[in-house]
């Protein structure tokens, strides 16, 4: 075989190797692509819906609602006979649901809702209140609520949640309180920081499983998960939390230490 043919053969082999690697590298790093929406909410009048509530009023079971950046002063409550729905904020840094002193920013009662990519703040008591059903919450910033960032209760049949890639910071009483002793709630790839309690639960705590997360609290012992692994108790090194900036500084122990190789938390 002459030199030219050898080079062509080598090039073909290299291309085949690259294609093979691409076929096996299907794992998503970071936030997945936004889903195709059925409804789009925007405050600038560019769509038919200027509030999340307006879109929910017309949404059917399984609908996907995309929320454009803005500060939405409203609350969301999905009853046991409604939904489930997927509500996706375009960017948690700029897509903000402000409960403005109402009891909770988002209340979820029916199983199967998925909330992603929002900042949820301003609840008199809670950012998220989950009195029933199993819910999915990811890539959310939950901050500045009067009691708990996320309150998982048993008052309406038992709430539970899968919480992934969330930053839950500076809520007055605790980051997450899980009162459900039976159904497991999972926390993964998240950052929980609090000047008070961080994690709280009823029962033996085995119903609350925490993996690949950073938990820092000024109250020693409150953030020790009973079940789970690969957790750290270090300062996550937010950029400027006093100004509401919970992005991570260079050198943060939460950078590229999530289970998928991305950052812990929502940023």
Secondary structure, 3 states (H helix, E strand, C coil): CCHHHHHHHHHHHHHHHHHHHHHHCCCCCCCCCCCCCCEEECCCCCCCECCHHHHHHHCCCCCEEEECCEEECCCEEECCCCCCCEEEECCCCCEEEECCCCCEEEEECCCCCEEECCEEECCCCEEEEECEEEEEEECCEEECCCCEEEEECCCCCEEEEEEECCEEECCCCEEEEECCCCCCEEEECCEEEECCCCEEECCCCCCEEEECCEEEECCCCCCCCCEEECCECCCCCEEEHHHCEEEECCCCCCCCCCCCCCCCCCC
